[in-house]
Protein backbone atom coordinates (compact mmCIF):
# COMPACT_ATOMS: atom_id res chain seq x y z
CA UNK A 1 0.00 0.00 0.00
CA UNK A 2 1.30 3.42 -0.97
CA UNK A 3 1.97 5.67 2.04
CA UNK A 4 2.06 9.47 2.17
CA UNK A 5 2.64 12.40 4.51
CA UNK A 6 -0.40 14.38 5.66
CA UNK A 7 0.37 18.05 5.09
CA UNK A 8 3.17 19.35 7.32
CA UNK A 9 1.97 17.36 10.34
CA UNK A 10 4.57 14.60 10.14
CA UNK A 11 1.75 12.03 10.14
CA UNK A 12 2.19 9.22 7.62
CA UNK A 13 -0.91 7.42 6.41
CA UNK A 14 -2.04 5.09 3.67
CA UNK A 15 -2.86 6.93 0.45
CA UNK A 16 -6.15 5.03 0.42
CA UNK A 17 -8.25 5.42 3.54
CA UNK A 18 -11.38 3.73 4.84
CA UNK A 19 -14.39 6.03 4.88
CA UNK A 20 -16.82 5.12 7.67
CA UNK A 21 -19.85 7.15 6.54
CA UNK A 22 -21.95 4.12 5.62
CA UNK A 23 -21.00 2.39 8.87
CA UNK A 24 -23.25 4.91 10.62
CA UNK A 25 -26.29 3.47 8.82
CA UNK A 26 -29.32 5.79 9.16
CA UNK A 27 -31.37 7.08 6.23
CA UNK A 28 -28.26 7.92 4.24
CA UNK A 29 -27.22 4.30 3.78
CA UNK A 30 -29.76 2.04 5.46
CA UNK A 31 -29.18 -0.52 8.23
CA UNK A 32 -25.61 -1.53 8.93
CA UNK A 33 -24.22 -4.69 10.58
CA UNK A 34 -21.91 -3.38 13.32
CA UNK A 35 -20.07 -6.67 13.77
CA UNK A 36 -19.34 -6.82 10.03
CA UNK A 37 -18.22 -3.19 10.07
CA UNK A 38 -15.72 -3.91 12.85
CA UNK A 39 -14.35 -6.90 10.95
CA UNK A 40 -14.03 -4.68 7.87
CA UNK A 41 -11.99 -2.09 9.78
CA UNK A 42 -9.70 -4.85 11.05
CA UNK A 43 -9.37 -6.34 7.57
CA UNK A 44 -8.46 -2.93 6.17
CA UNK A 45 -5.49 -2.74 8.52
CA UNK A 46 -4.38 -6.25 7.58
CA UNK A 47 -4.34 -5.10 3.95
CA UNK A 48 -2.23 -2.03 4.66
CA UNK A 49 -4.87 0.67 5.13
CA UNK A 50 -4.04 2.75 8.20
CA UNK A 51 -6.35 5.75 7.81
CA UNK A 52 -9.95 5.56 9.07
CA UNK A 53 -12.23 8.58 8.61
CA UNK A 54 -15.49 9.04 10.50
CA UNK A 55 -17.66 11.88 11.84
CA UNK A 56 -20.22 12.51 14.60
CA UNK A 57 -22.91 13.17 11.97
CA UNK A 58 -22.55 9.67 10.49
CA UNK A 59 -25.46 7.90 12.12
CA UNK A 60 -25.67 10.67 14.74
CA UNK A 61 -22.72 9.30 16.68
CA UNK A 62 -23.10 5.66 15.72
CA UNK A 63 -20.22 5.49 13.25
CA UNK A 64 -17.82 6.91 15.84
CA UNK A 65 -19.00 4.36 18.40
CA UNK A 66 -18.44 1.46 16.00
CA UNK A 67 -15.01 2.75 14.97
CA UNK A 68 -14.12 3.14 18.65
CA UNK A 69 -15.00 -0.48 19.32
CA UNK A 70 -12.97 -1.62 16.31
CA UNK A 71 -9.87 0.33 17.39
CA UNK A 72 -9.99 -0.74 21.05
CA UNK A 73 -6.62 -2.28 21.89
CA UNK A 74 -5.34 -1.37 18.39
CA UNK A 75 -5.43 2.42 18.51
CA UNK A 76 -1.74 2.86 17.74
CA UNK A 77 -2.13 0.91 14.49
CA UNK A 78 -4.45 3.47 12.90
CA UNK A 79 -4.49 7.10 11.80
CA UNK A 80 -7.86 8.22 13.13
CA UNK A 81 -9.78 11.14 11.65
CA UNK A 82 -13.11 12.54 12.75
CA UNK A 83 -14.91 15.82 12.26
CA UNK A 84 -16.60 18.68 14.08
CA UNK A 85 -18.88 21.65 13.53
CA UNK A 86 -22.13 19.72 12.94
CA UNK A 87 -24.74 19.39 15.70
CA UNK A 88 -28.18 17.81 15.97
CA UNK A 89 -28.74 18.52 19.67
CA UNK A 90 -28.93 22.34 19.46
CA UNK A 91 -30.83 24.91 17.41
CA UNK A 92 -28.01 27.46 17.39
CA UNK A 93 -26.34 27.39 13.99
CA UNK A 94 -26.87 27.48 10.24
CA UNK A 95 -29.23 24.81 8.92
CA UNK A 96 -27.53 21.98 7.04
CA UNK A 97 -30.48 19.62 6.69
CA UNK A 98 -33.30 17.82 8.46
CA UNK A 99 -32.84 14.06 8.64
CA UNK A 100 -34.06 11.14 10.72
CA UNK A 101 -36.29 13.34 12.82
CA UNK A 102 -33.67 15.92 13.77
CA UNK A 103 -32.48 19.29 12.53
CA UNK A 104 -28.75 19.31 11.80
CA UNK A 105 -26.95 22.66 12.05
CA UNK A 106 -23.46 24.00 11.38
CA UNK A 107 -21.74 25.54 14.40
CA UNK A 108 -17.97 25.62 14.77
CA UNK A 109 -17.73 28.12 17.61
CA UNK A 110 -15.08 27.35 20.26
CA UNK A 111 -17.72 26.84 22.95
CA UNK A 112 -19.48 24.18 20.88
CA UNK A 113 -16.24 22.56 19.70
CA UNK A 114 -15.20 22.22 23.36
CA UNK A 115 -18.27 20.04 23.86
CA UNK A 116 -17.86 18.12 20.60
CA UNK A 117 -14.25 17.10 21.09
CA UNK A 118 -15.02 15.47 24.44
CA UNK A 119 -18.00 13.57 23.04
CA UNK A 120 -16.00 12.31 20.05
CA UNK A 121 -13.09 11.22 22.24
CA UNK A 122 -15.53 9.31 24.44
CA UNK A 123 -17.37 7.61 21.55
CA UNK A 124 -14.07 6.71 19.89
CA UNK A 125 -12.61 5.52 23.21
CA UNK A 126 -9.35 7.42 22.74
CA UNK A 127 -7.56 10.36 24.34
CA UNK A 128 -6.37 11.91 21.07
CA UNK A 129 -7.31 12.30 17.40
CA UNK A 130 -4.80 12.24 14.57
CA UNK A 131 -6.94 14.46 12.34
CA UNK A 132 -9.75 16.78 13.39
CA UNK A 133 -11.69 18.17 10.42
CA UNK A 134 -14.26 20.98 10.35
CA UNK A 135 -17.05 19.13 8.51
CA UNK A 136 -19.01 22.00 6.93
CA UNK A 137 -18.34 25.71 6.92
CA UNK A 138 -20.49 28.49 8.36
CA UNK A 139 -23.53 29.73 6.46
CA UNK A 140 -24.44 33.32 5.63
CA UNK A 141 -27.41 33.19 8.00
CA UNK A 142 -25.16 32.08 10.87
CA UNK A 143 -21.64 33.33 10.08
CA UNK A 144 -18.72 32.59 12.36
CA UNK A 145 -15.08 33.68 11.97
CA UNK A 146 -12.72 30.94 10.85
CA UNK A 147 -10.00 32.75 12.78
CA UNK A 148 -11.74 31.89 16.05
CA UNK A 149 -12.44 28.30 15.00
CA UNK A 150 -8.83 27.83 13.93
CA UNK A 151 -7.55 29.47 17.09
CA UNK A 152 -9.39 26.95 19.23
CA UNK A 153 -8.25 24.02 17.08
CA UNK A 154 -4.65 25.16 17.47
CA UNK A 155 -5.23 25.21 21.24
CA UNK A 156 -6.49 21.60 21.08
CA UNK A 157 -3.35 20.72 19.15
CA UNK A 158 -1.16 22.34 21.81
CA UNK A 159 -3.02 20.32 24.45
CA UNK A 160 -2.26 17.08 22.59
CA UNK A 161 -5.90 16.24 21.95
CA UNK A 162 -5.43 16.47 18.19
CA UNK A 163 -2.36 16.08 16.00
CA UNK A 164 -3.47 17.83 12.81
CA UNK A 165 -6.25 20.09 11.53
CA UNK A 166 -8.41 19.70 8.45
CA UNK A 167 -11.37 21.41 6.80
CA UNK A 168 -14.03 20.11 4.45
CA UNK A 169 -16.54 21.48 1.97
CA UNK A 170 -15.01 24.93 1.67
CA UNK A 171 -14.21 27.59 -0.92
CA UNK A 172 -10.90 29.25 -1.79
CA UNK A 173 -11.47 32.21 0.50
CA UNK A 174 -12.19 29.94 3.45
CA UNK A 175 -9.10 27.86 2.60
CA UNK A 176 -6.95 30.98 2.86
CA UNK A 177 -8.56 31.98 6.16
CA UNK A 178 -7.57 28.62 7.63
CA UNK A 179 -4.02 28.87 6.26
CA UNK A 180 -3.60 32.43 7.55
CA UNK A 181 -4.74 31.53 11.07
CA UNK A 182 -2.88 28.33 11.83
CA UNK A 183 -1.52 25.13 10.32
CA UNK A 184 -3.99 23.51 7.95
CA UNK A 185 -2.76 20.05 6.97
CA UNK A 186 -5.65 18.59 4.95
CA UNK A 187 -8.80 19.53 3.10
CA UNK A 188 -11.50 17.00 2.28
CA UNK A 189 -13.71 17.58 -0.76
CA UNK A 190 -16.07 15.59 -2.97
CA UNK A 191 -14.00 14.59 -5.98
CA UNK A 192 -14.21 11.91 -8.62
CA UNK A 193 -13.35 11.50 -12.28
CA UNK A 194 -16.97 12.43 -13.00
CA UNK A 195 -16.94 15.45 -10.68
CA UNK A 196 -13.67 17.29 -11.23
CA UNK A 197 -14.70 20.86 -10.41
CA UNK A 198 -12.44 21.20 -7.37
CA UNK A 199 -9.26 20.51 -9.37
CA UNK A 200 -8.86 24.09 -10.55
CA UNK A 201 -10.03 25.45 -7.22
CA UNK A 202 -7.73 23.54 -4.90
CA UNK A 203 -4.95 21.46 -6.47
CA UNK A 204 -2.66 24.44 -6.97
CA UNK A 205 -3.45 25.94 -3.57
CA UNK A 206 -2.76 22.66 -1.81
CA UNK A 207 0.63 22.34 -3.48
CA UNK A 208 1.53 25.95 -2.71
CA UNK A 209 0.64 25.69 0.98
CA UNK A 210 1.68 22.11 1.71
CA UNK A 211 -1.87 20.88 2.33
CA UNK A 212 -3.00 17.35 1.51
CA UNK A 213 -6.06 17.07 -0.74
CA UNK A 214 -8.38 14.26 0.34
CA UNK A 215 -11.14 13.04 -1.97
CA UNK A 216 -14.42 11.65 -0.72
CA UNK A 217 -17.00 9.82 -2.85
CA UNK A 218 -14.39 8.93 -5.52
CA UNK A 219 -16.63 6.11 -6.77
CA UNK A 220 -19.69 8.39 -6.90
CA UNK A 221 -21.23 6.28 -4.12
CA UNK A 222 -21.09 3.09 -6.14
CA UNK A 223 -21.66 4.30 -9.69
CA UNK A 224 -18.01 3.94 -10.72
CA UNK A 225 -17.73 0.37 -9.50
CA UNK A 226 -19.34 -0.49 -12.84
CA UNK A 227 -21.68 -2.90 -11.08
CA UNK A 228 -24.86 -1.00 -11.91
CA UNK A 229 -26.57 -0.73 -15.28
CA UNK A 230 -29.84 0.85 -16.48
CA UNK A 231 -31.82 -2.22 -15.43
CA UNK A 232 -30.15 -2.68 -12.04
CA UNK A 233 -32.12 -2.53 -8.82
CA UNK A 234 -30.30 -0.10 -6.54
CA UNK A 235 -31.07 0.33 -2.84
CA UNK A 236 -31.17 4.12 -2.81
CA UNK A 237 -30.63 5.90 0.50
CA UNK A 238 -30.29 9.65 0.81
CA UNK A 239 -26.58 9.46 -0.03
CA UNK A 240 -27.08 7.75 -3.39
CA UNK A 241 -30.20 9.75 -4.22
CA UNK A 242 -28.00 12.87 -4.48
CA UNK A 243 -25.87 11.33 -7.24
CA UNK A 244 -27.23 12.21 -10.69
CA UNK A 245 -25.26 9.36 -12.28
CA UNK A 246 -27.79 6.85 -10.95
CA UNK A 247 -30.20 8.02 -13.66
CA UNK A 248 -30.74 5.20 -16.15
CA UNK A 249 -29.32 7.02 -19.19
CA UNK A 250 -26.17 7.92 -17.28
CA UNK A 251 -25.70 4.41 -15.92
CA UNK A 252 -25.71 3.29 -19.56
CA UNK A 253 -22.77 5.63 -20.20
CA UNK A 254 -20.87 4.07 -17.30
CA UNK A 255 -21.44 0.61 -18.72
CA UNK A 256 -20.11 1.79 -22.09
CA UNK A 257 -17.09 3.23 -20.29
CA UNK A 258 -16.47 -0.08 -18.56
CA UNK A 259 -16.52 -1.88 -21.92
CA UNK A 260 -14.09 0.64 -23.36
CA UNK A 261 -11.74 0.12 -20.43
CA UNK A 262 -11.81 -3.67 -20.64
CA UNK A 263 -8.27 -3.73 -22.14
CA UNK A 264 -7.05 -1.67 -19.18
CA UNK A 265 -8.77 -3.96 -16.69
CA UNK A 266 -6.99 -6.89 -18.31
CA UNK A 267 -3.67 -5.04 -18.54
CA UNK A 268 -3.61 -4.24 -14.81
CA UNK A 269 -5.48 -7.35 -13.70
CA UNK A 270 -7.99 -5.32 -11.73
CA UNK A 271 -11.65 -4.42 -11.35
CA UNK A 272 -13.14 -1.12 -12.43
CA UNK A 273 -13.31 -0.08 -8.76
CA UNK A 274 -9.57 -0.58 -8.38
CA UNK A 275 -8.76 1.20 -11.64
CA UNK A 276 -10.90 4.22 -10.75
CA UNK A 277 -9.39 4.53 -7.26
CA UNK A 278 -5.87 4.24 -8.70
CA UNK A 279 -6.67 6.98 -11.25
CA UNK A 280 -8.01 9.24 -8.49
CA UNK A 281 -4.91 8.81 -6.31
CA UNK A 282 -2.73 9.71 -9.30
CA UNK A 283 -4.26 13.16 -9.79
CA UNK A 284 -3.01 16.45 -8.41
CA UNK A 285 0.67 17.28 -8.14
CA UNK A 286 3.46 15.74 -6.12
CA UNK A 287 1.62 12.66 -4.84
CA UNK A 288 -0.59 14.91 -2.74
CA UNK A 289 -4.01 13.27 -3.20
CA UNK A 290 -5.40 11.01 -0.49
CA UNK A 291 -8.54 9.02 -1.31
CA UNK A 292 -11.30 7.70 0.93
CA UNK A 293 -13.07 4.52 -0.17
CA UNK A 294 -16.22 3.77 1.78
CA UNK A 295 -16.71 0.22 3.04
CA UNK A 296 -18.67 -1.65 5.68
CA UNK A 297 -18.25 -5.18 4.36
CA UNK A 298 -15.07 -7.20 3.96
CA UNK A 299 -15.48 -7.83 0.18
CA UNK A 300 -15.79 -4.07 -0.33
CA UNK A 301 -12.54 -3.23 1.46
CA UNK A 302 -10.74 -6.14 -0.21
CA UNK A 303 -11.68 -4.73 -3.60
CA UNK A 304 -10.93 -1.11 -2.68
CA UNK A 305 -7.45 -1.89 -1.42
CA UNK A 306 -6.31 -2.98 -4.87
CA UNK A 307 -6.62 0.63 -5.98
CA UNK A 308 -3.78 1.53 -3.63
CA UNK A 309 -1.53 -1.15 -5.05
CA UNK A 310 -1.80 -0.35 -8.77
CA UNK A 311 0.53 1.97 -10.65
CA UNK A 312 -1.22 3.14 -13.83
CA UNK A 313 0.92 4.35 -16.74
CA UNK A 314 0.79 8.09 -17.43
CA UNK A 315 -0.52 7.49 -20.96
CA UNK A 316 -3.38 5.38 -19.59
CA UNK A 317 -4.21 8.01 -16.97
CA UNK A 318 -4.42 10.60 -19.71
CA UNK A 319 -6.60 8.46 -21.97
CA UNK A 320 -8.95 7.71 -19.07
CA UNK A 321 -9.32 11.43 -18.42
CA UNK A 322 -10.24 12.03 -22.06
CA UNK A 323 -12.82 9.24 -21.87
CA UNK A 324 -14.55 10.64 -18.79
CA UNK A 325 -14.40 14.18 -20.12
CA UNK A 326 -16.29 12.95 -23.16
CA UNK A 327 -19.22 11.71 -21.09
CA UNK A 328 -19.35 14.13 -18.15
Residue pairs with C-beta under 8 A, 6 or more apart in sequence:
1 14
1 15
1 16
1 47
1 48
1 49
1 305
1 308
1 309
2 14
2 15
2 16
2 281
2 287
2 308
2 309
3 12
3 13
3 14
3 15
3 50
4 12
4 13
4 14
4 15
4 212
4 287
4 288
4 290
5 11
5 12
5 212
6 12
6 13
6 79
6 131
6 164
6 185
6 186
6 212
6 290
7 164
7 183
7 184
7 185
7 186
7 210
7 211
7 212
8 183
8 185
8 210
9 163
9 164
9 183
9 185
11 79
11 130
11 131
11 163
11 164
11 185
12 79
13 50
13 51
13 79
13 130
13 290
14 48
14 49
14 50
14 51
14 79
14 308
15 281
15 287
15 289
15 290
15 291
15 308
16 49
16 51
16 277
16 281
16 290
16 291
16 292
16 293
16 304
16 305
16 307
16 308
17 49
17 50
17 51
17 52
17 53
17 79
17 81
17 214
17 290
17 291
17 292
17 293
18 40
18 41
18 44
18 49
18 51
18 52
18 53
18 292
18 293
18 294
18 295
18 301
18 304
19 53
19 216
19 292
19 293
19 294
19 295
20 37
20 41
20 52
20 53
20 54
20 55
20 58
20 63
20 66
20 67
20 294
20 296
21 28
21 29
21 54
21 55
21 58
21 63
21 216
21 239
21 294
22 28
22 29
22 32
22 239
22 294
22 295
22 296
23 32
23 34
23 37
23 40
23 54
23 58
23 59
23 62
23 63
23 66
23 67
23 296
24 32
24 54
24 57
24 58
24 59
24 60
24 62
24 63
24 66
25 31
25 32
25 59
25 62
26 58
26 59
26 60
26 62
26 99
26 100
27 99
27 100
27 237
27 238
28 58
28 99
28 237
28 238
28 239
29 237
29 239
29 296
30 235
30 237
32 59
32 66
32 296
33 296
33 297
34 66
34 69
36 296
36 297
36 298
37 66
37 70
37 296
38 66
38 69
38 70
39 298
40 295
40 296
40 297
40 298
40 300
40 301
41 52
41 67
41 70
41 71
42 70
42 74
43 298
43 301
43 302
44 52
44 295
44 301
44 305
45 74
45 77
45 78
47 301
47 302
47 305
48 305
48 308
48 309
49 301
49 305
49 308
50 77
50 78
50 79
51 78
51 79
51 81
51 290
51 292
52 67
52 70
52 71
52 78
52 79
52 80
52 81
53 81
53 82
53 131
53 188
53 214
53 216
53 292
54 63
54 64
54 67
54 80
54 81
54 82
54 83
54 124
55 63
55 64
55 82
55 83
55 86
55 133
55 135
56 64
56 82
56 83
56 84
56 86
56 116
56 119
56 120
56 123
57 83
57 86
57 88
57 104
57 135
58 64
60 88
60 100
60 102
61 119
61 123
64 82
64 120
64 123
64 124
65 123
65 124
67 80
67 124
68 123
68 124
68 125
68 126
69 125
71 77
71 78
71 80
71 124
71 125
71 126
72 125
75 126
79 130
79 131
80 124
80 126
80 129
80 130
80 131
81 129
81 130
81 131
81 132
81 133
81 166
82 120
82 124
82 129
82 131
82 132
82 133
83 132
83 133
83 134
83 135
83 168
84 108
84 113
84 116
84 117
84 120
84 132
84 133
84 134
84 135
85 106
85 107
85 108
85 112
85 113
85 116
85 134
85 135
85 136
85 137
85 149
86 96
86 104
86 105
86 106
86 107
86 135
86 136
87 93
87 104
87 105
87 107
87 112
87 116
88 102
88 103
88 104
88 105
90 105
90 107
90 112
91 103
91 105
92 105
92 107
92 112
92 142
93 105
93 106
93 107
93 112
93 142
94 105
94 106
94 107
94 138
94 139
94 140
94 141
94 142
95 103
95 104
95 105
95 106
95 139
95 141
96 104
96 105
96 106
96 136
97 104
98 104
99 238
105 142
106 135
106 136
106 137
106 138
106 139
106 142
107 142
107 144
108 134
108 137
108 138
108 144
108 149
109 144
109 148
109 149
110 148
110 149
110 151
110 152
113 149
113 152
113 153
113 156
114 152
117 129
117 132
117 156
117 161
117 162
120 129
121 127
121 128
121 129
121 161
127 161
128 160
128 161
128 162
128 163
129 161
129 162
129 163
130 162
130 163
130 164
131 162
131 163
131 164
131 165
131 166
131 185
131 186
132 153
132 156
132 162
132 164
132 165
132 166
133 165
133 166
133 167
133 168
133 186
133 188
134 149
134 153
134 166
134 167
134 168
135 168
135 169
136 168
136 169
137 146
137 167
137 169
137 170
137 171
137 174
138 144
138 146
146 174
146 177
146 178
146 181
147 177
147 181
150 165
150 177
150 178
150 181
150 182
150 184
151 181
151 182
153 162
153 165
153 182
154 165
154 181
154 182
154 183
156 162
157 163
157 164
157 165
157 183
164 183
164 185
164 186
165 178
165 182
165 183
165 184
165 185
165 186
166 184
166 185
166 186
166 187
166 188
166 214
167 174
167 175
167 178
167 184
167 186
167 187
167 188
168 187
168 188
168 189
168 216
169 188
169 189
169 190
170 178
170 187
170 189
171 201
172 201
172 202
172 205
175 184
175 187
175 202
175 205
175 211
176 205
178 184
179 209
179 211
184 209
184 211
185 211
185 212
186 211
186 212
186 213
186 214
186 290
187 202
187 206
187 211
187 212
187 213
187 214
188 214
188 215
188 216
188 292
189 198
189 202
189 213
189 214
189 215
189 216
190 198
190 215
190 216
190 217
191 198
191 199
191 213
191 215
191 216
191 217
191 218
191 280
192 215
192 217
192 218
192 219
192 220
192 224
192 276
192 280
193 218
193 224
193 276
193 279
193 280
193 320
193 321
193 324
193 328
194 220
194 223
194 224
194 245
194 324
194 328
195 217
195 220
195 328
196 328
199 283
199 284
202 213
203 213
203 283
203 284
203 285
203 288
204 285
205 211
206 212
206 213
206 284
206 288
207 284
207 285
207 286
207 288
212 288
212 289
212 290
213 284
213 288
213 289
213 290
214 289
214 290
214 291
214 292
215 280
215 289
215 290
215 291
215 292
216 292
217 243
217 294
218 224
218 276
218 277
218 280
218 291
218 292
218 293
219 225
219 273
219 276
219 277
219 293
219 294
220 243
220 245
221 239
221 240
221 243
221 294
222 228
222 234
222 240
223 243
223 245
223 246
223 250
223 251
223 254
224 254
224 272
224 273
224 276
225 271
225 272
225 273
225 276
226 254
226 255
226 257
226 258
226 271
226 272
226 273
228 234
228 246
228 251
228 254
229 251
229 252
229 254
229 255
230 248
230 249
230 251
230 252
230 255
232 251
234 240
234 246
236 246
240 246
244 250
245 251
245 254
253 327
256 327
257 323
257 324
257 327
258 272
260 323
261 272
261 275
261 320
261 323
264 275
264 316
264 320
265 271
265 272
265 275
267 316
268 274
268 275
268 278
268 310
268 312
270 278
270 306
270 307
270 310
271 303
271 306
273 303
273 304
273 306
273 307
274 303
274 304
274 306
274 307
274 310
275 307
275 310
275 312
275 320
276 307
277 291
277 293
277 304
277 306
277 307
277 308
278 307
278 308
278 310
278 311
278 312
279 312
279 317
279 320
279 321
280 289
280 291
280 307
281 289
281 290
281 291
281 307
281 308
282 289
282 312
282 317
283 289
291 307
293 301
293 304
293 307
294 300
295 301
295 304
312 320
